[in-house]
């Protein structure tokens, strides 16, 4: 994959490679990475010739941060031969922090639903196949649009691309970002519901344009691709009805309470229901009044119907011409953003667990997130190679952990490590990766342990 070559053969390069490998195998902190090194033939396989502790791994994160741009450039250059047009997928996420001492930690829009916790913001840039090419860490209160310019800059300067298409969601690529794109740079993005409504009010589009199939119009040099997703439309309608039923249930409870408690204030009950209506975003079509001590709910049917006009509707926009790309390909490229979303799920939850973040300094945080990106590239490769097997990547790795070795000692002196023959399942998994196991490994006797135990052994 080029990761080992990009990291290099220096001691720091080898330690960085171990951090990537252990993130794939076990996750955890730098301290746990040292403990795991005692369970694997790390020093023999990677030819590490000096002992290390968790402090060395923390320092290695800072080394990784200094070398990140050069490493990303090598990885990008090894996969891309500068085609006529490069397409990049870009999205951001956030990752909450358990503590409050991280240098990037700030309060912001929390995608993890963990209120009251500081976070970091992570921007991931992928190629058209969803393979990461660069990752960047921002303070936790950084808006999505504020992260975009640095991606344009690195693509134009570091990667040397002259004709580029950026694909980003509706919260990422807006008019200010579009206006600052260099010559030769183009975009594919979506627009918000309010923007759809404005175009409809201005007569540019009509609700009838939204169909199950793609519909295209052009306005002032911008192409718009319209579609209604009937499944999503049904989901939205069911959700709206469920919210309405919640209001009805609350209304019944309040009316029963007012009936049973003569001293209870009708105005207070109305205020509580109005707050709920506003929170559920139904205040444009639901209105309250009272008759004696009974609260009456009225639904404005016209406003109710207007809310559903654009259910399941979405609009993509691009400045690419029809000669450059068809409306079908515009739609397909935007849907490819799901590849970045899949990367975030894997990195944050399913396998690699970017959180909790056990580091505080900016350089260490950047290094930690960069390690996660490199590890995800390996996970991608494993997932692709093992897709014919009825197992997950984690299950495949657990099965490969049954491969072991035996220390062979000759005349009371450690001589070598004999790698035992793997079972048929392990053979198949390795064969799918074009990996051949060595028969023997040198027993170099390098001591890897936590710093406390290393001091005791001196």
Protein Blocks (a to p, Z undefined) as FASTA:
>chain_A
ZZmmmnopafklmmmmmmmmmmmmngpafklmmmmmmmpcfklmnopabdcdfklmmmmm
mmmmmmmmmmmmmmmmmmpgoiabdcddddddddddfblmbfklccdddfkopghiacdd
ddddddfkopafbdcdddfkbcfklmmmmmmmmmmmmnopabdcddddfklmcfklmmmp
cehiacdddddfklmmmmmmnomacfklpcfbdcdddeehiacdddddfklmmmmmmmmm
mmmmmmmmmmmmmmmmmmmmmkbcfklmmmmmmmmmmmnopmmmgccddehjaccddddf
klmmmmmmmgoiacdddfbdfklpcfklmmmmmmmmmmmmmmmmmmmmmmnomaacfbfb
fklmmmmmmmmmmmmmmmmmmmmmmmmpccdfklmmmmmmmpccddddeehiafbdcddd
ddfklmmmmmmnopacdfbdcdehpacddfklmmmmZZ
